[in-house]
Amino acid sequence: MANRKETAPADAAARHHELAAAIDEHSYRYYVLADPVISDREFDRLLEQLKKLEEQYPDLVRPDSPTQRVGGTPVEGFTNVHHEVPMLSIDNTYNENEIRAFDRRTRKLLGSEPVTYVVELKMDGVSLSLRYEAGSLVRAATRGDGATGDDVTENARTIRACPLRLRETGAMPETLEVRGEVYMTVATLAQLNEEREAEGQELFRNPRNTAAGSLKLLDPRAVAKRQLQFVAYDVVTGLPESVVTHDGVLQYLKTLGFPVNPNYRHCRDIEEVIAFCNHWNTARHDLGYEIDGMVIKVDLLAQHKRLGRTAKSPRWLIAYKFPAETARSVLRNIEISVGKSGVFTPVAELDPVALGGSIVRRASLHNFDELQRKDLRIGDLVEVEKAGEIIPQVLRFVPEARPADAVPYRIPEQCPACGSPGVKDPEGVYYRCLNTACPAQVRERLRFFAGKSALDIAGMGPAVVEQLVDKGLVVNPADLYMLTLSDFMQLERLGEKSAQKLIAAIDASRKRPLNRLIVGLGIRHVGSRIASSLAEHFGSLHALAEADRAALTQVQDVGDIIADSILGYFSVAENRHMLERLEKYGLTFAAAPVQEGGTSSLLAGKSFVVTGTLISGTREEIHSQIEAAGGRIASSVSKKTDFLIAGENAGSKLTKAQALGVPILTEALFKEMLENGK
C-alpha cells in the first residue's frame, strides 16, 4: 500500500481520469438518455475501482469525482442562499375553461403574434437550483420562500442524476444556473417503508414529503441512502443566445448532461394542450413516480420577456392541477377503530379498487352522524374520493345499485376492543369506550405520546407499540422509561442495533420541553397550541395539575369545555400516579425560563398563525420552533394575532391578515427572527 501522502504517478492519474470519464458517461446514458449499455453490477465495479484508486492516492480526489456522491460528514445546519433570479411560484388552473382563459390572456397581451406551448409533467417533488462555475457544481439551493433558500450542496452531490461536472459540448458557460425538481420514485418509497416497518419506525407518508425531508437531512450519508432523483426544466443563467425556445432549453440541458423528463410535448394550440393534459390525467399512474398536474409554458423565450410576471408568478406559464379522483367499490364492512380517548371511529372496508396510483381497501367515514346522514349500508356500491394527500373518503352510495336486503347500519353498543359499553358523548356526535385499560386505547395513547408533536421518540412506530402492549411490557407511557434491552429483544423483527437506538431515543425524550409533555398526555381538546399556553401560564406541570376552573379559564383560548377536560384528567388517580413516575424518571416538568434579550424574550406571549405550503419544514416543526422560543400557535387570524407565517399558496388567512394589518413573515424572515432575535 502506498503512503497516503504519496503523489499519484502518471499512470494512476491517467487511470483515474479514464475511470471517472467512463462513470460519468454511463451515468449520462442511464439518467439522461435512458439507454444504459452496462449492468448495475458493472457500473458498481467501475465505481469501486475508482474509490480504491483514490484511497491509495488521495491527491487524485476532486470535488466533482463520482466517488463524492456517497456523502460527507454531517453538517450542523444550512446557510442561507439569496436567489439572484427569484424562484417564483406558479399560478394554478383546475379545469379546461381556466386553461383556455390563460390562453386568451396570453394572446391578448401578445397581440397578433402566433403562440405555441410546451407542456411538461408537474413533478410532485421539491424545487432545486444548481449553480455551476467553470463546468463544476459549486452550489445547490432549495427554493425557500423564493427569494432565499437553504444551501444543500453536499446533499445534492449524493443525487446521481445531478451532474457534478457538465458534459463538454463546445463552449462551456462560465456560470450556469439550472432549476429542476428533486423527487422520489414510488418503488423507492416502498422499499424505505419496508425497512422502516421492520425496524418498528413510523412509515413515510408519500414520496413528495419524503423527498423534501431527505433533502434537508443534516447527514449527507443518510441522504445518499434515500436514492433521490432529479430532472431539470429550466436554465436561468448561462443560456446561449442561440437557444430561443423553451423546447430548445430542454434539448440544451440534455446536451450538458442533465436528465429531462421525456414526457413533454410541443403543442400548436390550446386544444392540443388540453388533450395532452387529459391524456396524462389518465396515464399518470403508470409512471412509477407521482405528478400532481401539468405545467403549460409559452415556447418562445422572447415572448416570456414581453409577457413578464406578476409579484408572485410569471405570466408565460401556468399549472394545471388534476381533479380529485373517484372510483366505485363495494362497501363490505364497517370497522370500528378506537382512539386514545376511547372515541369510536367508523372505517369503511372496501373491495380493493385502484385509486390515486394505489390500491384502496379502506376509507374514512368520519363519524356516526356522517355515516347515518349518507345512509351508507353494508353491500352498497359506493363512490370513493382521494384528493391529494387526503385519506380516501366515501362520498355517497349509488342508489340504483343498492341490494334489496341492505339494512340501515346500527351503531355498536359495545367497544370492539374490550367489550365495554359504548357511551354517547355529551356533544352528541361521538360514541366512546370509558374503559381506560382498553388495549386499543392503551396502544393509541402510547403512539400519541411517542409521536412527533409530543415526545418524538424515533422508532416507536405502530408495530413496536402493538408488541409492547400485547406482551404486557407497557401499560402507560411511564412504563417506557423502565424498558431494558432485553425487553426490546423479545419483540419480533427488531435487532439489537434497533433496540439500542430505541432506548437512546426514549432517553432523549426526557429533555423535551414541558409543552410537548402536556401534548403527550393526550388530554382531550389540548393540542399543541393550548399546551403551549398552559406551559407558559402555569410554568410547571405541578401548578397545572393543581389549578382550579377559575385559574384555567384565565388562560387564553381555554374555555369551560377545555377546563373541564383538564380537571377531569388530573382528577383520575391513575393519571396522577403516572405523572409521579414520569417526574421520577427525569422528564421535564417545568417550563424553560425566558432569556432576557434573547429569542425567547422576543417571542414570549406572541401569537402566530401558520398558513400555506411550507418548504423549510413541516407545519409541526415550525410550530415546535415557535413554542420553543416562547410563542403561541393560533388556528385563525384575528386582531390579536401578532404574526402570520405565509408559505406557498397561502389563501384566505393571508387575505384576512393583510386586511387587519397583521405583520406577515415569509419562512426566511421567520428563520431570521429566530436566529437574530429581531
C-alpha positions in Angstrom: 0.0 0.0 0.0 1.4 3.4 -1.0 1.9 6.1 1.6 -1.3 8.2 1.8 0.6 11.4 1.1 2.4 10.0 -1.9 1.7 11.8 -5.1 0.0 9.6 -7.7 2.2 8.5 -10.6 1.2 9.4 -14.1 -0.3 6.0 -14.9 -2.5 6.2 -11.8 -3.7 9.7 -12.7 -4.4 8.5 -16.3 -6.4 5.5 -15.0 -8.3 7.8 -12.6 -9.2 10.1 -15.5 -10.3 7.1 -17.6 -12.5 5.6 -14.8 -14.1 9.0 -13.9 -14.9 9.7 -17.5 -16.4 6.2 -18.1 -18.6 6.5 -15.0 -19.8 10.0 -16.0 -20.6 8.7 -19.5 -22.5 5.7 -18.1 -24.4 8.0 -15.7 -25.3 10.2 -18.6 -26.6 7.2 -20.7 -28.6 6.0 -17.7 -30.2 9.2 -16.4 -30.4 11.4 -19.5 -30.6 9.0 -22.5 -32.4 6.2 -20.6 -30.1 3.9 -22.7 -27.6 2.1 -20.4 -25.1 -0.1 -22.1 -23.7 -1.8 -18.9 -25.4 -3.5 -16.0 -25.7 -2.0 -12.5 -23.2 -4.5 -11.2 -20.7 -3.5 -13.9 -21.3 0.2 -13.0 -20.7 -0.5 -9.3 -17.5 -2.4 -10.2 -16.1 0.7 -12.0 -17.0 2.9 -9.1 -15.3 0.6 -6.7 -12.1 0.6 -8.7 -12.2 4.4 -8.6 -12.7 4.5 -4.9 -9.8 2.2 -4.3 -7.5 4.3 -6.5 -8.5 7.4 -4.6 -7.9 5.7 -1.3 -4.4 4.8 -2.4 -3.7 8.3 -3.9 -5.8 10.9 -2.1 -4.4 13.7 -4.2 -6.5 12.3 -7.1 -9.8 13.1 -5.3 -11.5 16.2 -6.8 -14.9 17.8 -5.8 -16.6 16.5 -9.0 -15.3 12.9 -8.7 -18.1 10.4 -8.9 -17.0 9.0 -5.5 -18.1 12.2 -3.8 -21.7 11.2 -4.1 -21.6 8.9 -1.1 -21.9 11.8 1.2 -19.5 13.7 3.5 -19.6 14.4 7.2 -22.8 15.7 8.8 -23.4 19.5 9.0 -24.7 21.5 11.9 -27.3 23.4 9.8 -27.9 25.1 6.5 -26.7 28.5 5.5 -29.0 30.9 3.6 -28.6 31.4 -0.2 -30.0 34.5 -1.9 -31.6 33.7 -5.3 -30.3 36.3 -7.8 -33.2 35.2 -10.0 -36.2 34.6 -7.7 -37.7 31.1 -7.7 -41.3 32.2 -8.2 -44.4 30.2 -7.6 -46.8 29.2 -10.5 -50.5 30.1 -10.7 -52.9 27.2 -10.9 -55.8 26.2 -13.1 -58.2 23.5 -12.3 -60.3 22.8 -15.4 -60.3 23.2 -19.2 -62.1 26.6 -19.1 -59.4 28.1 -16.9 -56.7 26.7 -19.3 -58.5 28.4 -22.2 -58.7 31.6 -20.2 -55.0 31.5 -19.7 -54.6 31.2 -23.5 -56.9 34.1 -24.1 -54.9 36.4 -21.7 -51.6 35.4 -23.3 -52.8 36.1 -26.8 -54.3 39.4 -25.7 -51.0 40.5 -24.2 -49.0 39.4 -27.3 -51.4 40.9 -29.8 -51.2 39.2 -33.3 -48.1 37.1 -32.6 -48.6 33.3 -33.0 -48.3 31.4 -29.8 -47.3 27.7 -29.2 -46.8 25.9 -25.9 -44.6 23.3 -24.3 -46.4 21.1 -21.8 -44.5 19.2 -19.2 -45.4 16.9 -16.3 -45.7 18.7 -13.0 -43.4 16.5 -10.8 -44.6 16.2 -7.3 -41.3 16.9 -5.6 -39.1 19.8 -4.3 -37.6 22.6 -6.4 -33.8 22.8 -6.5 -31.4 25.3 -8.0 -28.0 24.1 -9.2 -25.1 26.6 -9.9 -22.1 25.6 -12.0 -18.8 27.6 -12.4 -16.3 26.6 -15.0 -18.3 23.4 -15.5 -18.3 22.2 -11.9 -21.2 22.1 -9.4 -20.5 24.7 -6.7 -23.8 25.3 -5.1 -27.3 23.7 -4.7 -30.1 25.6 -3.0 -33.7 24.9 -2.1 -36.5 27.3 -3.2 -37.2 28.5 0.4 -39.5 31.5 0.2 -38.5 32.2 -3.4 -36.0 34.9 -2.5 -33.9 33.0 -0.1 -33.3 29.2 0.2 -31.0 26.8 2.0 -27.6 25.7 0.8 -27.9 21.9 0.4 -24.9 21.4 -1.9 -23.4 18.4 0.0 -26.8 16.7 -0.1 -27.3 17.4 -3.8 -23.9 15.8 -4.5 -25.4 12.5 -3.4 -28.1 12.6 -6.1 -26.6 10.7 -9.0 -28.9 12.4 -11.5 -27.3 15.8 -10.6 -24.2 16.2 -12.7 -21.1 17.1 -10.6 -19.5 18.3 -13.8 -21.1 19.4 -17.1 -20.5 17.5 -20.3 -18.1 19.4 -22.5 -20.1 20.1 -25.7 -18.3 23.1 -27.1 -18.2 26.5 -25.5 -18.8 26.0 -21.7 -20.7 28.8 -20.0 -18.6 30.5 -17.3 -21.6 30.4 -15.0 -24.7 28.2 -15.4 -27.7 28.1 -13.1 -30.2 25.3 -13.6 -33.6 24.8 -12.0 -35.2 21.4 -11.5 -37.1 19.1 -9.3 -35.9 16.5 -6.7 -38.3 13.6 -6.3 -38.6 10.0 -5.1 -40.0 7.1 -7.0 -42.9 5.1 -5.7 -40.7 2.0 -5.6 -38.0 3.7 -3.5 -40.6 4.9 -1.0 -42.0 1.3 -0.8 -38.5 -0.1 -0.1 -37.7 2.5 2.6 -41.1 1.9 4.3 -40.4 -1.9 4.2 -37.1 -1.3 6.0 -38.7 1.1 8.5 -41.5 -1.2 9.3 -39.0 -4.0 10.0 -37.3 -1.7 12.4 -40.6 -0.5 14.0 -40.2 3.0 12.8 -43.0 5.3 11.6 -43.7 4.9 7.9 -43.2 7.8 5.4 -46.5 9.2 4.1 -45.7 9.9 0.5 -42.8 10.4 -2.0 -43.0 14.2 -2.1 -42.8 14.8 1.7 -40.1 12.1 2.0 -38.0 13.7 -0.8 -38.4 17.1 0.9 -37.4 15.8 4.3 -34.5 13.8 2.8 -33.0 16.9 1.1 -32.9 18.7 4.5 -31.2 15.9 6.4 -28.0 17.1 8.1 -26.1 14.0 7.3 -25.3 13.6 3.5 -24.6 9.9 4.1 -28.2 9.4 5.1 -29.4 11.4 2.1 -27.3 9.1 -0.2 -29.3 6.2 1.1 -32.6 7.8 0.1 -32.0 7.3 -3.7 -33.4 10.7 -4.7 -33.9 11.6 -8.3 -33.6 14.9 -10.2 -34.9 16.3 -13.5 -34.0 19.7 -14.9 -36.6 22.0 -16.5 -35.0 25.5 -16.9 -31.8 27.5 -17.3 -31.9 30.9 -15.6 -28.2 31.9 -16.1 -25.8 31.0 -18.8 -28.2 30.1 -21.7 -26.6 30.6 -25.1 -28.2 33.3 -27.3 -28.7 30.6 -30.0 -31.4 28.9 -27.8 -34.6 30.8 -28.5 -37.4 28.4 -27.4 -38.2 26.5 -24.2 -38.1 23.3 -26.3 -34.5 24.3 -27.1 -33.8 24.9 -23.4 -34.7 21.3 -22.7 -32.6 20.0 -25.5 -29.6 22.1 -24.3 -30.0 20.7 -20.8 -29.7 17.2 -22.1 -26.5 18.0 -24.0 -24.9 19.3 -20.8 -25.7 16.0 -19.0 -29.0 16.9 -17.2 -31.9 14.5 -17.1 -35.0 16.0 -18.6 -38.4 14.3 -18.2 -39.1 12.8 -21.7 -42.9 13.1 -21.4 -43.3 16.6 -22.7 -44.9 17.9 -25.9 -44.7 20.9 -28.1 -48.3 21.9 -28.7 -49.5 24.1 -31.6 -52.7 25.4 -29.9 -54.6 25.3 -26.6 -56.8 22.4 -27.6 -53.8 20.2 -28.2 -52.6 21.3 -24.8 -55.9 20.3 -23.2 -55.8 16.9 -24.9 -52.3 16.2 -23.7 -53.2 17.2 -20.1 -56.2 14.9 -20.3 -54.1 12.0 -21.5 -51.7 12.3 -18.5 -54.6 12.6 -16.1 -55.5 9.1 -17.1 -52.0 7.7 -17.7 -50.1 9.2 -14.8 -50.3 6.1 -12.6 -48.2 4.1 -15.0 -45.2 6.4 -14.5 -43.6 4.9 -11.3 -43.4 8.4 -9.7 -46.0 10.9 -8.7 -47.2 14.0 -10.6 -49.9 16.3 -9.5 -50.6 18.1 -12.7 -49.1 19.6 -15.9 -47.1 22.8 -16.5 -48.0 24.8 -19.6 -45.3 27.2 -20.9 -45.2 29.6 -23.8 -42.5 28.2 -26.1 -40.8 31.4 -27.5 -38.3 32.9 -24.9 -38.7 36.3 -26.4 -42.4 36.2 -25.6 -41.5 35.3 -21.9 -39.8 38.7 -21.6 -42.8 40.5 -23.2 -45.3 38.8 -21.0 -43.3 39.5 -17.8 -44.6 38.5 -14.4 -46.8 39.4 -11.5 -45.4 39.9 -8.0 -45.6 36.2 -7.3 -45.5 34.3 -10.6 -44.6 34.5 -14.3 -47.3 35.3 -16.9 -45.9 32.9 -19.5 -46.7 29.7 -17.7 -49.4 28.1 -15.7 -50.0 24.9 -13.9 -53.0 22.6 -14.5 -53.8 20.7 -11.3 -55.5 17.3 -11.8 -59.0 17.0 -10.3 -59.7 14.7 -7.3 -60.0 11.1 -8.3 -63.0 9.0 -7.7 -63.7 5.3 -8.0 -66.5 2.9 -7.2 -66.3 -0.1 -4.9 -68.5 -2.3 -2.7 -68.7 -1.5 1.0 -68.1 -4.9 2.6 -67.9 -4.0 6.2 -67.8 -1.1 8.7 -64.9 -1.5 11.1 -64.8 0.5 14.3 -61.4 1.9 15.4 -60.9 3.1 19.0 -58.8 6.2 19.6 -56.6 7.2 22.5 -59.6 8.8 24.3 -61.9 5.9 23.6 -63.8 7.5 20.7 -65.3 5.1 18.2 -64.5 6.0 14.5 -66.2 4.1 11.7 -63.9 3.0 8.8 -65.2 1.6 5.5 -63.7 -1.8 4.4 -64.0 -2.0 0.6 -63.3 -4.3 -2.2 -59.8 -3.4 -3.5 -60.0 -0.6 -6.0 -57.3 1.3 -7.9 -57.4 5.0 -6.9 -54.8 7.7 -7.0 -52.0 5.4 -8.0 -52.6 2.9 -5.2 -55.0 0.1 -4.2 -57.5 1.4 -1.7 -59.1 -1.1 0.7 -60.2 1.3 3.5 -61.8 4.8 3.5 -62.8 7.3 6.1 -66.5 7.6 7.3 -65.7 10.4 9.7 -68.3 9.7 12.5 -71.6 8.0 13.0 -73.7 11.2 12.3 -72.0 11.4 8.9 -72.5 7.7 8.3 -76.2 7.9 9.0 -76.6 11.2 7.1 -75.2 9.5 4.0 -77.3 6.4 4.8 -74.5 4.0 3.9 -75.2 0.3 4.2 -73.1 -2.8 4.0 -73.3 -4.2 0.5 -73.7 -0.7 -1.1 -71.8 0.2 -4.2 -70.2 3.5 -3.1 -68.2 6.3 -4.6 -64.8 6.9 -3.1 -62.7 10.1 -3.5 -59.0 10.7 -3.0 -57.7 14.3 -3.4 -54.0 15.0 -2.9 -52.8 13.6 0.4 -56.2 13.3 1.9 -57.2 9.9 3.2 -59.7 8.3 0.9 -63.3 9.0 1.9 -66.7 7.6 1.0 -68.8 10.3 -0.8 -72.1 8.6 -1.4 -73.8 5.3 -2.3 -75.1 4.5 -5.8 -78.9 4.3 -5.3 -79.7 2.1 -8.3 -77.2 -0.5 -7.2 -78.4 -0.9 -3.6 -79.0 -4.6 -2.7 -82.6 -5.4 -1.8 -81.6 -6.8 1.6 -79.4 -3.9 2.6 -80.4 -2.7 6.1 -79.5 0.6 7.9 -76.3 0.5 9.9 -76.7 0.1 13.7 -74.2 1.8 16.0 -72.4 -0.8 18.1 -73.4 -1.0 21.8 -70.0 -2.4 22.9 -66.4 -1.5 22.4 -65.0 -3.8 19.7 -61.6 -4.0 21.5 -62.6 -4.7 25.1 -66.4 -5.3 25.2 -67.2 -2.3 27.5 -70.4 -0.4 26.8 -70.3 2.3 24.2 -71.5 5.6 25.7 -72.7 8.6 23.6 -70.6 11.7 24.0 -72.3 14.7 25.7 -71.6 16.6 22.5 -73.9 14.2 20.7 -71.6 13.2 17.8 -69.3 10.5 19.2 -69.6 7.2 21.0 -66.8 6.2 23.3 -65.4 3.4 25.4 -64.9 4.6 29.1 -62.5 1.7 30.0 -59.1 3.4 30.2 -57.5 -0.1 30.3 -58.9 -0.9 26.9 -56.0 -2.3 24.9 -56.9 -0.2 21.8 -56.8 3.0 23.9 -53.5 2.0 25.5 -51.9 1.4 22.1 -53.2 4.7 20.7 -52.1 6.7 23.8 -48.6 5.3 23.6 -48.4 6.1 19.9 -49.6 9.6 20.5 -47.2 10.1 23.5 -44.3 9.0 21.3 -45.4 11.0 18.2 -43.6 13.9 16.6 -45.9 16.6 18.1 -45.3 15.2 21.6 -42.2 13.4 23.0 -41.0 12.5 19.5 -39.5 9.1 20.2 -37.8 8.0 17.0 -38.5 4.3 16.1 -41.5 3.9 18.3 -43.8 3.1 15.5 -47.2 1.2 15.4 -45.6 -2.3 15.1 -43.3 -1.7 18.2 -46.1 -0.2 20.3 -48.5 -3.1 19.4 -46.0 -5.7 20.5 -45.1 -3.8 23.7 -48.8 -3.7 24.7 -49.6 -7.3 23.6 -46.7 -8.7 25.6 -47.7 -6.7 28.7 -44.4 -4.7 28.8 -46.1 -1.3 28.7 -49.4 -0.3 30.1 -48.9 3.5 30.2 -46.3 5.9 28.9 -44.3 5.9 32.2 -43.5 2.2 31.6 -41.5 3.2 28.5 -38.7 4.6 30.8 -38.3 1.2 32.6 -37.7 -0.8 29.4 -34.4 -2.6 29.0 -32.5 -4.0 26.1 -33.7 -7.5 27.0 -37.3 -6.2 26.9 -36.9 -4.9 23.3 -35.1 -8.1 22.3 -38.4 -10.0 22.9 -40.0 -8.2 20.0 -40.2 -9.8 16.6 -38.3 -8.3 13.7 -36.3 -6.0 16.0 -32.5 -6.4 16.1 -30.1 -5.4 18.8 -29.0 -2.3 17.0 -32.5 -1.1 16.5 -33.3 -1.9 20.2 -30.3 0.2 21.3 -31.5 3.1 19.1 -34.9 2.9 20.7 -33.5 3.0 24.2 -31.4 6.1 23.3 -34.5 7.8 21.7 -36.5 7.1 24.9 -33.7 8.6 27.0 -33.5 11.7 24.7 -37.3 12.3 25.1 -36.8 13.1 28.8 -35.5 16.5 27.7 -38.4 17.5 25.6 -40.0 20.9 26.8 -43.0 21.0 29.1 -45.4 21.9 26.4 -44.5 18.7 24.4 -45.1 16.6 27.6 -48.5 18.2 28.1 -49.4 17.4 24.5 -48.2 13.8 25.1 -50.6 13.3 28.0 -53.4 13.2 25.5 -55.9 15.4 27.4 -59.0 15.8 25.3 -59.1 19.2 23.4 -55.5 20.0 24.4 -53.3 20.2 21.3 -50.0 22.0 20.7 -51.4 25.5 20.8 -53.3 25.0 24.1 -50.4 23.1 25.6 -48.0 25.9 24.9 -50.4 28.4 26.5 -50.7 26.2 29.6 -47.0 25.7 30.0 -46.3 29.4 29.6 -49.1 30.4 32.0 -48.5 27.9 34.8 -44.8 27.3 34.4 -44.9 23.8 35.7 -46.9 20.6 35.5 -47.5 20.7 39.2 -49.1 24.1 39.0 -51.3 23.0 36.1 -52.4 19.8 38.0 -53.4 21.9 41.0 -55.2 24.6 39.0 -59.0 25.1 39.5 -61.5 26.1 36.9 -61.1 29.8 37.5 -57.3 29.6 37.1 -57.7 27.5 33.9 -60.1 29.8 32.2 -57.8 32.7 32.6 -55.5 31.1 30.1 -56.0 32.4 26.5 -58.2 30.1 24.4 -59.2 27.9 27.4 -62.9 27.8 28.0 -65.2 25.7 30.1 -65.1 22.6 27.9 -61.3 22.5 27.8 -61.1 23.4 31.5 -63.4 20.5 32.3 -61.3 18.2 30.3 -58.1 19.2 32.1 -59.8 19.0 35.5 -61.2 15.5 34.6 -57.7 14.3 33.6 -56.0 15.3 36.8 -58.8 14.0 39.0 -58.0 10.4 37.9 -55.7 8.8 40.5 -54.1 6.6 37.8 -53.1 9.6 35.8 -51.6 11.4 38.8 -49.6 8.3 39.7 -48.3 8.1 36.2 -47.1 11.7 36.4 -45.3 11.0 39.6 -43.4 8.2 37.9 -42.6 10.4 34.8 -41.1 13.1 37.1 -39.1 10.4 38.9 -37.8 9.2 35.6 -36.5 12.7 34.8 -39.0 14.2 32.3 -39.3 18.0 32.1 -41.9 19.3 34.5 -41.0 23.0 34.4 -41.1 25.4 31.5 -37.8 26.8 30.3 -37.1 30.2 31.7 -37.4 33.1 29.3 -33.9 34.5 28.4 -33.5 38.3 28.8 -32.9 39.9 25.4 -32.8 36.5 23.6 -35.1 35.0 21.0 -37.4 33.6 23.7 -37.8 37.1 25.1 -38.9 38.3 21.7 -41.5 35.6 21.1 -42.7 35.2 24.6 -46.5 35.7 24.5 -46.6 36.4 20.8 -49.3 34.7 18.8 -48.5 33.1 15.4 -50.7 31.7 12.7 -49.0 29.5 10.1 -50.6 29.0 6.6 -49.8 27.8 3.1 -47.4 25.1 1.8 -44.2 25.2 3.8 -40.8 24.5 2.3 -38.4 24.8 5.2 -40.0 22.2 7.4 -43.3 20.6 8.3 -46.1 22.6 10.0 -45.4 20.7 13.2 -41.7 21.6 13.1 -42.5 25.3 12.6 -45.0 25.1 15.5 -42.3 23.5 17.7 -39.8 26.2 16.9 -42.3 28.9 17.8 -43.2 27.2 21.0 -39.6 26.5 22.0 -39.0 30.3 21.6 -41.9 31.1 23.9 -44.5 31.9 21.2 -48.0 30.6 20.9 -49.8 28.9 18.0 -53.3 30.2 17.0 -55.5 28.5 14.5 -57.2 31.5 13.0 -56.3 35.1 12.2 -57.7 37.9 14.4 -56.7 41.4 15.6 -54.9 39.7 18.4 -52.6 37.8 16.0 -49.0 39.1 16.2 -47.6 37.4 13.1 -48.7 35.3 10.1 -46.1 33.0 8.6 -47.1 32.5 5.0 -45.8 29.7 2.8 -46.7 29.0 -0.8 -50.3 29.2 -2.0 -51.5 31.0 1.2 -55.2 31.7 0.9 -57.9 33.3 3.0 -55.8 33.6 6.1 -53.2 35.7 4.2 -56.0 37.9 2.8 -57.5 38.4 6.3 -54.1 39.2 7.8 -53.5 41.9 5.1 -56.9 43.4 5.8 -56.3 43.5 9.6 -52.7 44.8 9.2 -51.2 41.7 10.8 -47.4 41.5 10.2 -46.6 38.8 7.6 -43.5 36.8 7.6 -42.0 34.6 4.9 -40.3 31.4 6.1 -36.9 33.1 5.5 -37.9 36.2 7.7 -39.2 33.9 10.4 -35.9 32.0 10.3 -34.0 35.3 10.6 -36.2 36.3 13.5 -35.3 33.1 15.4 -31.6 33.4 14.6 -31.1 37.1 15.2 -33.8 37.8 17.7 -35.3 40.6 15.7 
